[in-house]
Amino acid sequence: MTRWRLACSECGGEWFLEASYDLSEMRRLYHYCRFCRRNTFHDILGREE
Ligand SMILES: [Zn+2]
């Protein structure tokens, strides 16, 4: 599992996603934002070791 740091493009809230797949090729991810409480686009800021 890799921890990925994401930032919601709507509210700017940052959080971590644990995923077994590689997000480094992606620029944006459509995912549920716990702050907005709905699905939004997220910027993938990088990998946390
Ligand atoms: Zn948000």
N, CA, C, O and the ligand as a Tripos MOL2 file, in Angstrom:
@<TRIPOS>MOLECULE
protein
  197   195    50     0     0
PROTEIN
NO_CHARGES

@<TRIPOS>ATOM
      1 N           0.8410   -1.1970    0.0000 N.3       1 MET1
      2 CA          0.0000    0.0000    0.0000 C.3       1 MET1
      3 C           0.8790    1.2510    0.0000 C.2       1 MET1
      4 O           1.9170    1.3060    0.6600 O.2       1 MET1
      5 N           0.4390    2.2330   -0.7460 N.am      2 THR2
      6 CA          1.1460    3.5010   -0.8070 C.3       2 THR2
      7 C           0.1990    4.6010   -0.3550 C.2       2 THR2
      8 O          -0.9850    4.6000   -0.6930 O.2       2 THR2
      9 N           0.7350    5.5320    0.4070 N.am      3 ARG3
     10 CA         -0.0780    6.6810    0.8210 C.3       3 ARG3
     11 C           0.1400    7.8060   -0.1660 C.2       3 ARG3
     12 O           1.2710    8.2000   -0.4500 O.2       3 ARG3
     13 N          -0.9540    8.3120   -0.6770 N.am      4 TRP4
     14 CA         -0.9070    9.4150   -1.6290 C.3       4 TRP4
     15 C          -1.5510   10.6380   -0.9950 C.2       4 TRP4
     16 O          -2.6050   10.5640   -0.3630 O.2       4 TRP4
     17 N          -0.8780   11.7590   -1.1880 N.am      5 ARG5
     18 CA         -1.3980   13.0070   -0.6450 C.3       5 ARG5
     19 C          -2.2530   13.6780   -1.7130 C.2       5 ARG5
     20 O          -1.7890   13.9430   -2.8210 O.2       5 ARG5
     21 N          -3.4810   13.9430   -1.3700 N.am      6 LEU6
     22 CA         -4.4240   14.5320   -2.3120 C.3       6 LEU6
     23 C          -4.9130   15.8670   -1.7930 C.2       6 LEU6
     24 O          -4.9900   16.0840   -0.5840 O.2       6 LEU6
     25 N          -5.2420   16.7560   -2.7040 N.am      7 ALA7
     26 CA         -5.8510   18.0340   -2.3310 C.3       7 ALA7
     27 C          -7.1140   18.2150   -3.1540 C.2       7 ALA7
     28 O          -7.0910   18.1290   -4.3820 O.2       7 ALA7
     29 N          -8.1950   18.4630   -2.4730 N.am      8 CYS8
     30 CA         -9.4690   18.6930   -3.1510 C.3       8 CYS8
     31 C          -9.4000   20.0060   -3.9300 C.2       8 CYS8
     32 O          -8.9610   21.0300   -3.4060 O.2       8 CYS8
     33 N          -9.8350   19.9620   -5.1760 N.am      9 SER9
     34 CA         -9.7770   21.1730   -6.0020 C.3       9 SER9
     35 C         -10.9020   22.1380   -5.6460 C.2       9 SER9
     36 O         -10.8650   23.2980   -6.0560 O.2       9 SER9
     37 N         -11.8810   21.6900   -4.9070 N.am     10 GLU10
     38 CA        -12.9940   22.5580   -4.5240 C.3      10 GLU10
     39 C         -12.7000   23.3280   -3.2360 C.2      10 GLU10
     40 O         -12.8470   24.5490   -3.1880 O.2      10 GLU10
     41 N         -12.2850   22.6110   -2.2030 N.am     11 CYS11
     42 CA        -12.1130   23.2500   -0.8890 C.3      11 CYS11
     43 C         -10.6440   23.3550   -0.4870 C.2      11 CYS11
     44 O         -10.3160   24.0390    0.4830 O.2      11 CYS11
     45 N          -9.7610   22.6860   -1.2220 N.am     12 GLY12
     46 CA         -8.3400   22.7510   -0.9060 C.3      12 GLY12
     47 C          -7.9200   21.8500    0.2350 C.2      12 GLY12
     48 O          -6.7500   21.8320    0.6170 O.2      12 GLY12
     49 N          -8.8650   21.1020    0.7820 N.am     13 GLY13
     50 CA         -8.5550   20.2050    1.8880 C.3      13 GLY13
     51 C          -7.6130   19.0890    1.4690 C.2      13 GLY13
     52 O          -7.7750   18.4810    0.4110 O.2      13 GLY13
     53 N          -6.6360   18.8320    2.3120 N.am     14 GLU14
     54 CA         -5.6560   17.7860    2.0090 C.3      14 GLU14
     55 C          -5.9020   16.5670    2.8840 C.2      14 GLU14
     56 O          -6.2480   16.6820    4.0600 O.2      14 GLU14
     57 N          -5.7180   15.4210    2.2960 N.am     15 TRP15
     58 CA         -5.8580   14.1670    3.0290 C.3      15 TRP15
     59 C          -5.0600   13.0960    2.3140 C.2      15 TRP15
     60 O          -4.5100   13.3160    1.2340 O.2      15 TRP15
     61 N          -5.0100   11.9340    2.9410 N.am     16 PHE16
     62 CA         -4.2100   10.8460    2.3900 C.3      16 PHE16
     63 C          -5.1080    9.7070    1.9390 C.2      16 PHE16
     64 O          -6.0980    9.3600    2.5820 O.2      16 PHE16
     65 N          -4.7240    9.1520    0.8220 N.am     17 LEU17
     66 CA         -5.4130    7.9840    0.2890 C.3      17 LEU17
     67 C          -4.4410    6.8170    0.2850 C.2      17 LEU17
     68 O          -3.3370    6.9170   -0.2510 O.2      17 LEU17
     69 N          -4.8560    5.7180    0.8830 N.am     18 GLU18
     70 CA         -4.0360    4.5160    0.8140 C.3      18 GLU18
     71 C          -4.5260    3.6760   -0.3430 C.2      18 GLU18
     72 O          -5.6820    3.2560   -0.3840 O.2      18 GLU18
     73 N          -3.6330    3.4380   -1.2790 N.am     19 ALA19
     74 CA         -4.0260    2.7130   -2.4850 C.3      19 ALA19
     75 C          -2.9430    1.7180   -2.8640 C.2      19 ALA19
     76 O          -1.7560    1.9320   -2.6180 O.2      19 ALA19
     77 N          -3.3760    0.6490   -3.4550 N.am     20 SER20
     78 CA         -2.4250   -0.3710   -3.8930 C.3      20 SER20
     79 C          -2.0230   -0.1560   -5.3440 C.2      20 SER20
     80 O          -1.2130   -0.9040   -5.8910 O.2      20 SER20
     81 N          -2.5890    0.8640   -5.9570 N.am     21 TYR21
     82 CA         -2.2780    1.1440   -7.3520 C.3      21 TYR21
     83 C          -1.4960    2.4500   -7.4580 C.2      21 TYR21
     84 O          -1.4910    3.2700   -6.5400 O.2      21 TYR21
     85 N          -0.8490    2.6150   -8.5830 N.am     22 ASP22
     86 CA          0.0580    3.7430   -8.7980 C.3      22 ASP22
     87 C          -0.7150    4.9310   -9.3530 C.2      22 ASP22
     88 O          -1.3160    4.8490  -10.4250 O.2      22 ASP22
     89 N          -0.6940    6.0270   -8.6190 N.am     23 LEU23
     90 CA         -1.3910    7.2340   -9.0610 C.3      23 LEU23
     91 C          -0.4460    8.2350   -9.7090 C.2      23 LEU23
     92 O          -0.8740    9.3100  -10.1300 O.2      23 LEU23
     93 N           0.8140    7.8950   -9.7900 N.am     24 SER24
     94 CA          1.7990    8.8830  -10.2330 C.3      24 SER24
     95 C           1.6030    9.2880  -11.6960 C.2      24 SER24
     96 O           2.0550   10.3550  -12.1130 O.2      24 SER24
     97 N           0.9310    8.4380  -12.4730 N.am     25 GLU25
     98 CA          0.6960    8.7740  -13.8730 C.3      25 GLU25
     99 C          -0.5150    9.6810  -14.0350 C.2      25 GLU25
    100 O          -0.7340   10.2750  -15.0910 O.2      25 GLU25
    101 N          -1.2970    9.7730  -12.9620 N.am     26 MET26
    102 CA         -2.5250   10.5540  -13.0410 C.3      26 MET26
    103 C          -2.2760   11.9570  -12.5000 C.2      26 MET26
    104 O          -1.4770   12.1660  -11.5880 O.2      26 MET26
    105 N          -2.9740   12.8860  -13.0820 N.am     27 ARG27
    106 CA         -2.8780   14.2600  -12.6010 C.3      27 ARG27
    107 C          -4.0030   14.5570  -11.6330 C.2      27 ARG27
    108 O          -3.8200   15.2660  -10.6430 O.2      27 ARG27
    109 N          -5.1560   14.0140  -11.9280 N.am     28 ARG28
    110 CA         -6.3190   14.2990  -11.1000 C.3      28 ARG28
    111 C          -7.0780   13.0170  -10.8430 C.2      28 ARG28
    112 O          -7.0470   12.0710  -11.6310 O.2      28 ARG28
    113 N          -7.7570   13.0180   -9.7180 N.am     29 LEU29
    114 CA         -8.5310   11.8550   -9.3220 C.3      29 LEU29
    115 C          -9.9060   12.3180   -8.8640 C.2      29 LEU29
    116 O         -10.0250   13.2290   -8.0450 O.2      29 LEU29
    117 N         -10.9250   11.6930   -9.3920 N.am     30 TYR30
    118 CA        -12.2870   11.9990   -8.9680 C.3      30 TYR30
    119 C         -12.6160   11.0980   -7.7930 C.2      30 TYR30
    120 O         -12.6640    9.8760   -7.9330 O.2      30 TYR30
    121 N         -12.8410   11.7020   -6.6330 N.am     31 HIS31
    122 CA        -12.9790   10.9150   -5.4200 C.3      31 HIS31
    123 C         -13.8610   11.6580   -4.4270 C.2      31 HIS31
    124 O         -14.0730   12.8650   -4.5360 O.2      31 HIS31
    125 N         -14.3640   10.9170   -3.4690 N.am     32 TYR32
    126 CA        -15.1760   11.5370   -2.4290 C.3      32 TYR32
    127 C         -14.3130   12.4220   -1.5280 C.2      32 TYR32
    128 O         -13.2600   11.9950   -1.0550 O.2      32 TYR32
    129 N         -14.7590   13.6350   -1.3010 N.am     33 CYS33
    130 CA        -14.0730   14.5440   -0.3880 C.3      33 CYS33
    131 C         -14.8410   14.5800    0.9240 C.2      33 CYS33
    132 O         -16.0370   14.8700    0.9520 O.2      33 CYS33
    133 N         -14.1390   14.2840    2.0010 N.am     34 ARG34
    134 CA        -14.8110   14.2310    3.3060 C.3      34 ARG34
    135 C         -15.1690   15.6200    3.8070 C.2      34 ARG34
    136 O         -16.0270   15.7650    4.6780 O.2      34 ARG34
    137 N         -14.5170   16.6430    3.2630 N.am     35 PHE35
    138 CA        -14.8290   18.0200    3.6780 C.3      35 PHE35
    139 C         -16.0300   18.5620    2.9120 C.2      35 PHE35
    140 O         -16.9270   19.1710    3.4940 O.2      35 PHE35
    141 N         -16.0370   18.3330    1.6010 N.am     36 CYS36
    142 CA        -17.1630   18.7750    0.7770 C.3      36 CYS36
    143 C         -18.3550   17.8320    0.8940 C.2      36 CYS36
    144 O         -19.4900   18.2040    0.5930 O.2      36 CYS36
    145 N         -18.0810   16.6100    1.3350 N.am     37 ARG37
    146 CA        -19.1050   15.5640    1.4560 C.3      37 ARG37
    147 C         -19.7410   15.2510    0.1180 C.2      37 ARG37
    148 O         -20.9390   14.9810    0.0310 O.2      37 ARG37
    149 N         -18.9350   15.2900   -0.9090 N.am     38 ARG38
    150 CA        -19.3870   14.8570   -2.2300 C.3      38 ARG38
    151 C         -18.1530   14.5380   -3.0680 C.2      38 ARG38
    152 O         -17.0230   14.7920   -2.6530 O.2      38 ARG38
    153 N         -18.3850   13.9850   -4.2410 N.am     39 ASN39
    154 CA        -17.2630   13.6540   -5.1210 C.3      39 ASN39
    155 C         -16.7530   14.9010   -5.8170 C.2      39 ASN39
    156 O         -17.5250   15.6770   -6.3800 O.2      39 ASN39
    157 N         -15.4440   15.0800   -5.7700 N.am     40 THR40
    158 CA        -14.8060   16.2220   -6.4110 C.3      40 THR40
    159 C         -13.5200   15.7620   -7.0720 C.2      40 THR40
    160 O         -13.0540   14.6470   -6.8390 O.2      40 THR40
    161 N         -12.9560   16.6200   -7.8920 N.am     41 PHE41
    162 CA        -11.6370   16.3420   -8.4420 C.3      41 PHE41
    163 C         -10.5760   16.6820   -7.3990 C.2      41 PHE41
    164 O         -10.6940   17.6560   -6.6550 O.2      41 PHE41
    165 N          -9.5510   15.8630   -7.3690 N.am     42 HIS42
    166 CA         -8.4340   16.0550   -6.4480 C.3      42 HIS42
    167 C          -7.1300   16.1300   -7.2170 C.2      42 HIS42
    168 O          -6.9110   15.3830   -8.1700 O.2      42 HIS42
    169 N          -6.2740   17.0340   -6.7950 N.am     43 ASP43
    170 CA         -4.9150   17.0770   -7.3250 C.3      43 ASP43
    171 C          -4.0720   16.0980   -6.5320 C.2      43 ASP43
    172 O          -4.1670   16.0290   -5.3070 O.2      43 ASP43
    173 N          -3.2570   15.3490   -7.2320 N.am     44 ILE44
    174 CA         -2.3740   14.3860   -6.5840 C.3      44 ILE44
    175 C          -1.0500   15.0830   -6.3000 C.2      44 ILE44
    176 O          -0.2780   15.3780   -7.2120 O.2      44 ILE44
    177 N          -0.8050   15.3370   -5.0310 N.am     45 LEU45
    178 CA          0.3560   16.1400   -4.6490 C.3      45 LEU45
    179 C           1.6310   15.2990   -4.5740 C.2      45 LEU45
    180 O           2.7320   15.8190   -4.7530 O.2      45 LEU45
    181 N           1.4830   14.0280   -4.3140 N.am     46 GLY46
    182 CA          2.6760   13.2000   -4.2760 C.3      46 GLY46
    183 C           2.5140   11.9990   -3.3730 C.2      46 GLY46
    184 O           1.4500   11.7560   -2.8030 O.2      46 GLY46
    185 N           3.5890   11.2640   -3.2600 N.am     47 ARG47
    186 CA          3.6000   10.0240   -2.5040 C.3      47 ARG47
    187 C           4.2170   10.2700   -1.1420 C.2      47 ARG47
    188 O           5.2240   10.9670   -1.0200 O.2      47 ARG47
    189 N           3.6110    9.6990   -0.1330 N.am     48 GLU48
    190 CA          4.1710    9.7680    1.2160 C.3      48 GLU48
    191 C           4.8750    8.4700    1.5120 C.2      48 GLU48
    192 O           4.3030    7.3940    1.3390 O.2      48 GLU48
    193 N           6.1120    8.5600    1.9570 N.am     49 GLU49
    194 CA          6.8440    7.3320    2.2900 C.3      49 GLU49
    195 C           6.5570    6.9360    3.7330 C.2      49 GLU49
    196 O           7.0770    5.9280    4.2120 O.2      49 GLU49
    197 ZN        -13.3540   19.2330   -0.7900 Zn       50 ZN50
@<TRIPOS>BOND
     1     1     2 1
     2     2     3 1
     3     3     4 2
     4     3     5 am
     5     5     6 1
     6     6     7 1
     7     7     8 2
     8     7     9 am
     9     9    10 1
    10    10    11 1
    11    11    12 2
    12    11    13 am
    13    13    14 1
    14    14    15 1
    15    15    16 2
    16    15    17 am
    17    17    18 1
    18    18    19 1
    19    19    20 2
    20    19    21 am
    21    21    22 1
    22    22    23 1
    23    23    24 2
    24    23    25 am
    25    25    26 1
    26    26    27 1
    27    27    28 2
    28    27    29 am
    29    29    30 1
    30    30    31 1
    31    31    32 2
    32    31    33 am
    33    33    34 1
    34    34    35 1
    35    35    36 2
    36    35    37 am
    37    37    38 1
    38    38    39 1
    39    39    40 2
    40    39    41 am
    41    41    42 1
    42    42    43 1
    43    43    44 2
    44    43    45 am
    45    45    46 1
    46    46    47 1
    47    47    48 2
    48    47    49 am
    49    49    50 1
    50    50    51 1
    51    51    52 2
    52    51    53 am
    53    53    54 1
    54    54    55 1
    55    55    56 2
    56    55    57 am
    57    57    58 1
    58    58    59 1
    59    59    60 2
    60    59    61 am
    61    61    62 1
    62    62    63 1
    63    63    64 2
    64    63    65 am
    65    65    66 1
    66    66    67 1
    67    67    68 2
    68    67    69 am
    69    69    70 1
    70    70    71 1
    71    71    72 2
    72    71    73 am
    73    73    74 1
    74    74    75 1
    75    75    76 2
    76    75    77 am
    77    77    78 1
    78    78    79 1
    79    79    80 2
    80    79    81 am
    81    81    82 1
    82    82    83 1
    83    83    84 2
    84    83    85 am
    85    85    86 1
    86    86    87 1
    87    87    88 2
    88    87    89 am
    89    89    90 1
    90    90    91 1
    91    91    92 2
    92    91    93 am
    93    93    94 1
    94    94    95 1
    95    95    96 2
    96    95    97 am
    97    97    98 1
    98    98    99 1
    99    99   100 2
   100    99   101 am
   101   101   102 1
   102   102   103 1
   103   103   104 2
   104   103   105 am
   105   105   106 1
   106   106   107 1
   107   107   108 2
   108   107   109 am
   109   109   110 1
   110   110   111 1
   111   111   112 2
   112   111   113 am
   113   113   114 1
   114   114   115 1
   115   115   116 2
   116   115   117 am
   117   117   118 1
   118   118   119 1
   119   119   120 2
   120   119   121 am
   121   121   122 1
   122   122   123 1
   123   123   124 2
   124   123   125 am
   125   125   126 1
   126   126   127 1
   127   127   128 2
   128   127   129 am
   129   129   130 1
   130   130   131 1
   131   131   132 2
   132   131   133 am
   133   133   134 1
   134   134   135 1
   135   135   136 2
   136   135   137 am
   137   137   138 1
   138   138   139 1
   139   139   140 2
   140   139   141 am
   141   141   142 1
   142   142   143 1
   143   143   144 2
   144   143   145 am
   145   145   146 1
   146   146   147 1
   147   147   148 2
   148   147   149 am
   149   149   150 1
   150   150   151 1
   151   151   152 2
   152   151   153 am
   153   153   154 1
   154   154   155 1
   155   155   156 2
   156   155   157 am
   157   157   158 1
   158   158   159 1
   159   159   160 2
   160   159   161 am
   161   161   162 1
   162   162   163 1
   163   163   164 2
   164   163   165 am
   165   165   166 1
   166   166   167 1
   167   167   168 2
   168   167   169 am
   169   169   170 1
   170   170   171 1
   171   171   172 2
   172   171   173 am
   173   173   174 1
   174   174   175 1
   175   175   176 2
   176   175   177 am
   177   177   178 1
   178   178   179 1
   179   179   180 2
   180   179   181 am
   181   181   182 1
   182   182   183 1
   183   183   184 2
   184   183   185 am
   185   185   186 1
   186   186   187 1
   187   187   188 2
   188   187   189 am
   189   189   190 1
   190   190   191 1
   191   191   192 2
   192   191   193 am
   193   193   194 1
   194   194   195 1
   195   195   196 2
@<TRIPOS>SUBSTRUCTURE
     1 MET1         2 RESIDUE 1 A MET
     2 THR2         6 RESIDUE 1 A THR
     3 ARG3        10 RESIDUE 1 A ARG
     4 TRP4        14 RESIDUE 1 A TRP
     5 ARG5        18 RESIDUE 1 A ARG
     6 LEU6        22 RESIDUE 1 A LEU
     7 ALA7        26 RESIDUE 1 A ALA
     8 CYS8        30 RESIDUE 1 A CYS
     9 SER9        34 RESIDUE 1 A SER
    10 GLU10       38 RESIDUE 1 A GLU
    11 CYS11       42 RESIDUE 1 A CYS
    12 GLY12       46 RESIDUE 1 A GLY
    13 GLY13       50 RESIDUE 1 A GLY
    14 GLU14       54 RESIDUE 1 A GLU
    15 TRP15       58 RESIDUE 1 A TRP
    16 PHE16       62 RESIDUE 1 A PHE
    17 LEU17       66 RESIDUE 1 A LEU
    18 GLU18       70 RESIDUE 1 A GLU
    19 ALA19       74 RESIDUE 1 A ALA
    20 SER20       78 RESIDUE 1 A SER
    21 TYR21       82 RESIDUE 1 A TYR
    22 ASP22       86 RESIDUE 1 A ASP
    23 LEU23       90 RESIDUE 1 A LEU
    24 SER24       94 RESIDUE 1 A SER
    25 GLU25       98 RESIDUE 1 A GLU
    26 MET26      102 RESIDUE 1 A MET
    27 ARG27      106 RESIDUE 1 A ARG
    28 ARG28      110 RESIDUE 1 A ARG
    29 LEU29      114 RESIDUE 1 A LEU
    30 TYR30      118 RESIDUE 1 A TYR
    31 HIS31      122 RESIDUE 1 A HIS
    32 TYR32      126 RESIDUE 1 A TYR
    33 CYS33      130 RESIDUE 1 A CYS
    34 ARG34      134 RESIDUE 1 A ARG
    35 PHE35      138 RESIDUE 1 A PHE
    36 CYS36      142 RESIDUE 1 A CYS
    37 ARG37      146 RESIDUE 1 A ARG
    38 ARG38      150 RESIDUE 1 A ARG
    39 ASN39      154 RESIDUE 1 A ASN
    40 THR40      158 RESIDUE 1 A THR
    41 PHE41      162 RESIDUE 1 A PHE
    42 HIS42      166 RESIDUE 1 A HIS
    43 ASP43      170 RESIDUE 1 A ASP
    44 ILE44      174 RESIDUE 1 A ILE
    45 LEU45      178 RESIDUE 1 A LEU
    46 GLY46      182 RESIDUE 1 A GLY
    47 ARG47      186 RESIDUE 1 A ARG
    48 GLU48      190 RESIDUE 1 A GLU
    49 GLU49      194 RESIDUE 1 A GLU
    50 ZN50       197 GROUP 0 **** ****
